[in-house]
Amino acid sequence: MVQENWIGSYILVVRGKRTVRASEIPGLLDLSTPERLLLVEELWEMISPDEILVPQSHKTELDHRLSRHKQSPGSLLNLEELQRKLEEQK
């Protein structure tokens, strides 16, 4: 990853190709939040799962968590339980 200064902000150069910053896309910042979310969803759907590189450490951690769940499925919290617990801690 190489960073170069560009008009007071940073752009990213990956594998020799310059990436586009959101602030560089005309009209993007004028979109409402729901419109930007729809755009993000469309962009995400354009990415093939084969293009997403998952580090081995993440795969190992997922395997570890799945194994723990299979050994003791009742000991983990579902999303609602986790959210309730977090709210109680506030």
Contacts in CASP RR format, 6 or more apart in sequence:
PFRMAT RR
TARGET T0000
AUTHOR 0000-0000-0000
METHOD contacts of the structure
MODEL  1
MVQENWIGSYILVVRGKRTVRASEIPGLLDLSTPERLLLVEELWEMISPD
EILVPQSHKTELDHRLSRHKQSPGSLLNLEELQRKLEEQK
1 12 0 8 1.000
1 13 0 8 1.000
1 14 0 8 1.000
2 12 0 8 1.000
2 13 0 8 1.000
2 16 0 8 1.000
3 10 0 8 1.000
3 11 0 8 1.000
3 12 0 8 1.000
3 13 0 8 1.000
4 10 0 8 1.000
4 11 0 8 1.000
4 13 0 8 1.000
9 21 0 8 1.000
9 23 0 8 1.000
11 18 0 8 1.000
11 19 0 8 1.000
11 21 0 8 1.000
12 18 0 8 1.000
12 19 0 8 1.000
13 19 0 8 1.000
22 28 0 8 1.000
22 29 0 8 1.000
23 29 0 8 1.000
28 36 0 8 1.000
28 39 0 8 1.000
31 39 0 8 1.000
68 75 0 8 1.000
68 76 0 8 1.000
69 76 0 8 1.000
77 85 0 8 1.000
END
